[in-house]
Amino acid sequence: MSSEFVHLHVHTEYSLLDGQSRIGGLIDRATELDMPAVGISDHGVMFGVIDFYRAAKSADVKPVIGMEAYLAPRTRFDKDAAYDKRPYHMLLFAKNNTGYRNLMKLASLSQLEGYYYRPRIDWDLLSQYSEGIIASSGCLAAEIPRLVEDGRDEDARQKIGQYLDVFGADSFYLELQPHTIDQLDILNKWLVDYRKSNHTDV
């Protein structure tokens, strides 16, 4: 019987200075743990997705193709270190071929138009290329978690609404990460309380 747990927020060797999983080893480990699927979400790039897809399919593991994008605090064209040096992290996954093409488009435009310290996208691009993409509220470096950490609860709730407007209720999820980090404990509790109080399926 296969495991019900699937790793999605995964960085490989293509996430420089952040990931160390080699694609072959990642698929071998997923097979060893009897996982039915595994995801890939490298930082700002999709360089490894073809090798990942082929390796996963050959091992009869479902490949979930994604990217952890960098979202500009303002627009992708703004490049002022005082405001634009720290983009938000944003987890995106393709749920079909349209989503895959849109992820590739976002990855390309982040390099060609939005690069400032990192390859960045913005809300304008997300609105144009959100079809077929699943998004999550992300890690501690993502937009919603940063708002929660800063005590800006109402802004965080409004931002969840913006994500729902762009991606739809069936393609946006609140991301919980069970690591032993104090800030994550606070964030996870906030996200669970939000879901309970809003009776939402995100």
Solvent accessible surface area in square Angstrom, and as a share of the most:
residue,aa,sasa,rsa
1,M,215,0.96
2,S,52,0.34
3,S,38,0.25
4,E,160,0.72
5,F,117,0.49
6,V,42,0.24
7,H,86,0.38
8,L,74,0.37
9,H,54,0.24
10,V,17,0.10
11,H,34,0.15
12,T,0,0.00
13,E,61,0.27
14,Y,72,0.27
15,S,1,0.00
16,L,152,0.76
17,L,196,0.97
18,D,82,0.42
19,G,18,0.18
20,Q,170,0.76
21,S,39,0.25
22,R,166,0.61
23,I,12,0.06
24,G,42,0.40
25,G,44,0.42
26,L,22,0.11
27,I,5,0.03
28,D,96,0.50
29,R,123,0.45
30,A,3,0.02
31,T,71,0.41
32,E,123,0.55
33,L,74,0.37
34,D,70,0.37
35,M,15,0.07
36,P,61,0.38
37,A,10,0.08
38,V,1,0.01
39,G,0,0.00
40,I,2,0.01
41,S,0,0.00
42,D,3,0.01
43,H,23,0.10
44,G,2,0.02
45,V,17,0.10
46,M,14,0.06
47,F,141,0.59
48,G,0,0.00
49,V,4,0.02
50,I,86,0.44
51,D,74,0.39
52,F,0,0.00
53,Y,98,0.37
54,R,162,0.59
55,A,29,0.22
56,A,0,0.00
57,K,113,0.48
58,S,99,0.64
59,A,37,0.29
60,D,133,0.69
61,V,5,0.03
62,K,136,0.58
63,P,19,0.12
64,V,29,0.17
65,I,25,0.13
66,G,1,0.01
67,M,2,0.01
68,E,2,0.01
69,A,2,0.01
70,Y,18,0.07
71,L,1,0.00
72,A,2,0.02
73,P,46,0.29
74,R,108,0.39
75,T,59,0.34
76,R,22,0.08
77,F,123,0.51
78,D,40,0.21
79,K,101,0.43
80,D,62,0.32
81,A,55,0.42
82,A,85,0.66
83,Y,140,0.53
84,D,0,0.00
85,K,94,0.40
86,R,160,0.58
87,P,4,0.03
88,Y,42,0.16
89,H,37,0.16
90,M,2,0.01
91,L,6,0.03
92,L,0,0.00
93,F,12,0.05
94,A,19,0.15
95,K,94,0.40
96,N,76,0.39
97,N,111,0.57
98,T,40,0.23
99,G,0,0.00
100,Y,58,0.22
101,R,146,0.53
102,N,21,0.11
103,L,0,0.00
104,M,78,0.35
105,K,91,0.39
106,L,0,0.00
107,A,12,0.09
108,S,55,0.35
109,L,26,0.13
110,S,3,0.02
111,Q,73,0.32
112,L,146,0.72
113,E,60,0.27
114,G,0,0.00
115,Y,106,0.40
116,Y,41,0.16
117,Y,110,0.42
118,R,99,0.36
119,P,14,0.09
120,R,0,0.00
121,I,0,0.00
122,D,4,0.02
123,W,42,0.15
124,D,78,0.41
125,L,2,0.01
126,L,0,0.00
127,S,70,0.45
128,Q,103,0.46
129,Y,44,0.17
130,S,19,0.12
131,E,123,0.55
132,G,6,0.06
133,I,1,0.01
134,I,47,0.24
135,A,1,0.01
136,S,14,0.09
137,S,2,0.01
138,G,2,0.02
139,C,21,0.12
140,L,44,0.22
141,A,29,0.22
142,A,2,0.02
143,E,15,0.07
144,I,1,0.01
145,P,1,0.01
146,R,38,0.14
147,L,16,0.08
148,V,13,0.07
149,E,101,0.45
150,D,98,0.51
151,G,56,0.54
152,R,122,0.44
153,D,54,0.28
154,E,100,0.45
155,D,52,0.27
156,A,0,0.00
157,R,98,0.36
158,Q,114,0.51
159,K,37,0.16
160,I,0,0.00
161,G,28,0.27
162,Q,62,0.28
163,Y,6,0.02
164,L,44,0.22
165,D,125,0.65
166,V,34,0.19
167,F,18,0.07
168,G,25,0.24
169,A,71,0.55
170,D,103,0.54
171,S,3,0.02
172,F,0,0.00
173,Y,101,0.38
174,L,25,0.12
175,E,24,0.11
176,L,92,0.46
177,Q,27,0.12
178,P,126,0.79
179,H,103,0.46
180,T,145,0.84
181,I,71,0.36
182,D,111,0.57
183,Q,82,0.36
184,L,4,0.02
185,D,85,0.44
186,I,116,0.59
187,L,5,0.02
188,N,26,0.14
189,K,135,0.57
190,W,33,0.11
191,L,1,0.01
192,V,55,0.32
193,D,62,0.32
194,Y,20,0.08
195,R,109,0.40
196,K,134,0.57
197,S,80,0.51
198,N,66,0.34
199,H,165,0.74
200,T,27,0.15
201,D,118,0.61
202,V,11,0.06
